[in-house]
């Protein structure tokens, strides 16, 4: 069944909604950009433009030149905001510390999240970014957009903000970078009334749920990630917009164990599509791979001669549980020991497919380093059905939230609470027995921690020296 939203969707016509003419949007030449210099001396940022890769600095300079050539009445915040943004960034590089004051009581009426207040503590030097608030915008499921929406959004942000945005932030949101307090309510009104678009989560609440491309475009997706993400986003609006948790909480939805949104590393509650029955095998196609009649990895490794495909070396020996073998030319799988890693399916997609009894594996506790360091989520519920309206999954969510809100300390993520109260205690909350698979794989830390000798000046700081550079 096709995914259907819960309310009628507006059709946006950019030609009717647009703010700027095409001449205004293309108001400078590449030669002008090449010779353009901002008023601040930014040697470190200039270095970031060198080399083969695209640079955010070049993009920012483009935007600054574009804004400078617009008439004053065509912008509602300072023309110099991007230029001053780059100048303050260079100062932060010079000092090795930020000059943003983060937070403050700023937002839109009725919401406790969605706006991240930012104020410069050197605003006398950079008045264009005296206030430079960020808005998080709830992205569409799987990040499908049409150009009418994107161009209308960009026009609105050019007019009421800095024109700079990020597609997408680590939570998944569209990030609108930089506007003034006076523009927050007008931006929110235009987002909700004209673009039919809500803000995302920020603060100690449910962050914006995020999902992979799911069944819309991927043949491996075992769950309808778009429908599940949309349903839980709509159902938990209060938790998304009105902070009430000990700290942030993230849902992420992977349609299969390939993990294209890396939910296992980035979310307090990870949903990974899986199957309960046997992998489906087409033995004729297995022989086609062995005989070189079918391309392994769907041809994605073309461009270099890797030699003849060797099913023993490239599939069977790489199985992490050793559950595969080749007997008389037929591929055998001990499905009871298969951990659904997807490697064999990825290498031989014509021969192997996920089973038919599909659902979701639920994991808990991933996070970046705040208190106890980075950690991956732990597999807790091996299999649940995932069918609308997902009441069985909502029951698990609310049991976990009740426990976390009762037992969690301020700014303690769920994974840190599980560490402190023990996994055994958490398993009682979710009502599942302990299993060896929950602890056999070590957690990995993807972060680098600096040693004091590697930091200029060490970790000690002179408070008077700090205050001399931070005037407010």
ChimeraX attribute file (.defattr): number of C-alpha atoms within 10 A of each C-alpha:
attribute: neighborCount
match mode: 1-to-1
recipient: residues
	/A:1	4
	/A:2	8
	/A:3	12
	/A:4	11
	/A:5	10
	/A:6	9
	/A:7	6
	/A:8	7
	/A:9	10
	/A:10	10
	/A:11	11
	/A:12	17
	/A:13	13
	/A:14	16
	/A:15	12
	/A:16	9
	/A:17	17
	/A:18	16
	/A:19	18
	/A:20	17
	/A:21	11
	/A:22	9
	/A:23	8
	/A:24	15
	/A:25	15
	/A:26	10
	/A:27	14
	/A:28	15
	/A:29	10
	/A:30	9
	/A:31	8
	/A:32	11
	/A:33	15
	/A:34	11
	/A:35	7
	/A:36	13
	/A:37	14
	/A:38	15
	/A:39	11
	/A:40	13
	/A:41	13
	/A:42	18
	/A:43	9
	/A:44	13
	/A:45	18
	/A:46	13
	/A:47	11
	/A:48	14
	/A:49	15
	/A:50	11
	/A:51	8
	/A:52	6
	/A:53	8
	/A:54	11
	/A:55	15
	/A:56	13
	/A:57	15
	/A:58	17
	/A:59	12
	/A:60	18
	/A:61	19
	/A:62	18
	/A:63	17
	/A:64	26
	/A:65	22
	/A:66	19
	/A:67	26
	/A:68	16
	/A:69	13
	/A:70	15
	/A:71	10
	/A:72	12
	/A:73	8
	/A:74	15
	/A:75	17
	/A:76	17
	/A:77	21
	/A:78	20
	/A:79	22
	/A:80	19
	/A:81	24
	/A:82	25
	/A:83	24
	/A:84	23
	/A:85	22
	/A:86	23
	/A:87	20
	/A:88	24
	/A:89	18
	/A:90	19
	/A:91	19
	/A:92	14
	/A:93	13
	/A:94	12
	/A:95	12
	/A:96	11
	/A:97	12
	/A:98	16
	/A:99	21
	/A:100	21
	/A:101	15
	/A:102	12
	/A:103	13
	/A:104	10
	/A:105	8
	/A:106	15
	/A:107	20
	/A:108	17
	/A:109	9
	/A:110	8
	/A:111	15
	/A:112	22
	/A:113	24
	/A:114	27
	/A:115	26
	/A:116	20
	/A:117	22
	/A:118	24
	/A:119	19
	/A:120	24
	/A:121	20
	/A:122	19
	/A:123	19
	/A:124	11
	/A:125	13
	/A:126	19
	/A:127	15
	/A:128	22
	/A:129	31
	/A:130	21
	/A:131	20
	/A:132	21
	/A:133	25
	/A:134	21
	/A:135	26
	/A:136	26
	/A:137	23
	/A:138	23
	/A:139	24
	/A:140	19
	/A:141	21
	/A:142	19
	/A:143	18
	/A:144	9
	/A:145	11
	/A:146	9
	/A:147	11
	/A:148	16
	/A:149	16
	/A:150	14
	/A:151	17
	/A:152	22
	/A:153	21
	/A:154	18
	/A:155	19
	/A:156	19
	/A:157	21
	/A:158	22
	/A:159	19
	/A:160	22
	/A:161	28
	/A:162	30
	/A:163	24
	/A:164	19
	/A:165	19
	/A:166	12
	/A:167	12
	/A:168	15
	/A:169	14
	/A:170	11
	/A:171	22
	/A:172	24
	/A:173	25
	/A:174	21
	/A:175	24
	/A:176	24
	/A:177	19
	/A:178	26
	/A:179	29
	/A:180	22
	/A:181	15
	/A:182	11
	/A:183	15
	/A:184	20
	/A:185	13
	/A:186	11
	/A:187	19
	/A:188	22
	/A:189	15
	/A:190	14
	/A:191	17
	/A:192	12
	/A:193	12
	/A:194	15
	/A:195	19
	/A:196	14
	/A:197	17
	/A:198	18
	/A:199	24
	/A:200	26
	/A:201	31
	/A:202	24
	/A:203	22
	/A:204	22
	/A:205	22
	/A:206	27
	/A:207	27
	/A:208	27
	/A:209	26
	/A:210	30
	/A:211	28
	/A:212	26
	/A:213	21
	/A:214	24
	/A:215	18
	/A:216	15
	/A:217	10
	/A:218	12
	/A:219	13
	/A:220	20
	/A:221	23
	/A:222	25
	/A:223	25
	/A:224	25
	/A:225	28
	/A:226	23
	/A:227	21
	/A:228	23
	/A:229	22
	/A:230	19
	/A:231	16
	/A:232	17
	/A:233	22
	/A:234	12
	/A:235	13
	/A:236	12
	/A:237	14
	/A:238	15
	/A:239	18
	/A:240	28
	/A:241	24
	/A:242	19
	/A:243	20
	/A:244	16
	/A:245	23
	/A:246	21
	/A:247	20
	/A:248	22
	/A:249	25
	/A:250	23
	/A:251	22
	/A:252	28
	/A:253	32
	/A:254	29
	/A:255	29
	/A:256	28
	/A:257	24
	/A:258	17
	/A:259	20
	/A:260	14
	/A:261	21
	/A:262	18
	/A:263	27
	/A:264	27
	/A:265	24
	/A:266	22
	/A:267	30
	/A:268	25
	/A:269	25
	/A:270	28
	/A:271	30
	/A:272	29
	/A:273	29
	/A:274	30
	/A:275	23
	/A:276	19
	/A:277	13
	/A:278	16
	/A:279	18
	/A:280	14
	/A:281	19
	/A:282	15
	/A:283	15
	/A:284	13
	/A:285	17
	/A:286	21
	/A:287	17
	/A:288	17
	/A:289	21
	/A:290	18
	/A:291	12
	/A:292	12
	/A:293	11
	/A:294	19
	/A:295	18
	/A:296	24
	/A:297	16
	/A:298	13
	/A:299	10
	/A:300	9
	/A:301	11
	/A:302	11
	/A:303	7
	/A:304	6
	/A:305	7
	/A:306	8
	/A:307	6
	/A:308	10
	/A:309	16
	/A:310	14
	/A:311	21
	/A:312	14
	/A:313	10
	/A:314	14
	/A:315	18
	/A:316	21
	/A:317	14
	/A:318	14
	/A:319	20
	/A:320	14
	/A:321	14
	/A:322	13
	/A:323	16
	/A:324	21
	/A:325	18
	/A:326	12
	/A:327	8
	/A:328	7
	/A:329	12
	/A:330	14
	/A:331	17
	/A:332	15
	/A:333	18
	/A:334	13
	/A:335	14
	/A:336	10
	/A:337	12
	/A:338	17
	/A:339	14
	/A:340	21
	/A:341	16
	/A:342	20
	/A:343	18
	/A:344	21
	/A:345	21
	/A:346	18
	/A:347	20
	/A:348	21
	/A:349	21
	/A:350	20
	/A:351	21
	/A:352	19
	/A:353	19
	/A:354	23
	/A:355	15
	/A:356	14
	/A:357	12
	/A:358	19
	/A:359	23
	/A:360	27
	/A:361	22
	/A:362	22
	/A:363	22
	/A:364	26
	/A:365	26
	/A:366	25
	/A:367	24
	/A:368	17
	/A:369	12
	/A:370	11
	/A:371	10
	/A:372	14
	/A:373	13
	/A:374	19
	/A:375	22
	/A:376	25
	/A:377	23
	/A:378	24
	/A:379	20
	/A:380	22
	/A:381	20
	/A:382	18
	/A:383	16
	/A:384	17
	/A:385	18
	/A:386	21
	/A:387	15
	/A:388	12
	/A:389	13
	/A:390	13
	/A:391	11
	/A:392	13
	/A:393	17
	/A:394	14
	/A:395	12
	/A:396	15
	/A:397	13
	/A:398	12
	/A:399	13
	/A:400	18
	/A:401	18
	/A:402	13
	/A:403	15
	/A:404	22
	/A:405	15
	/A:406	11
	/A:407	14
	/A:408	21
	/A:409	15
	/A:410	11
	/A:411	14
	/A:412	20
	/A:413	25
	/A:414	31
	/A:415	25
	/A:416	22
	/A:417	18
	/A:418	19
	/A:419	14
	/A:420	13
	/A:421	13
	/A:422	12
	/A:423	18
	/A:424	13
	/A:425	13
	/A:426	20
	/A:427	15
	/A:428	11
	/A:429	16
	/A:430	17
	/A:431	13
	/A:432	13
	/A:433	10
	/A:434	14
	/A:435	11
	/A:436	7
	/A:437	12
	/A:438	16
	/A:439	12
	/A:440	8
	/A:441	9
	/A:442	10
	/A:443	14
	/A:444	10
	/A:445	13
	/A:446	13
	/A:447	11
	/A:448	6
	/A:449	7
	/A:450	9
	/A:451	9
	/A:452	11
	/A:453	9
	/A:454	9
	/A:455	10
	/A:456	8
	/A:457	9
	/A:458	10
	/A:459	11
	/A:460	7
	/A:461	9
	/A:462	7
	/A:463	8
	/A:464	9
	/A:465	9
	/A:466	12
	/A:467	10
	/A:468	9
	/A:469	14
	/A:470	16
	/A:471	12
	/A:472	12
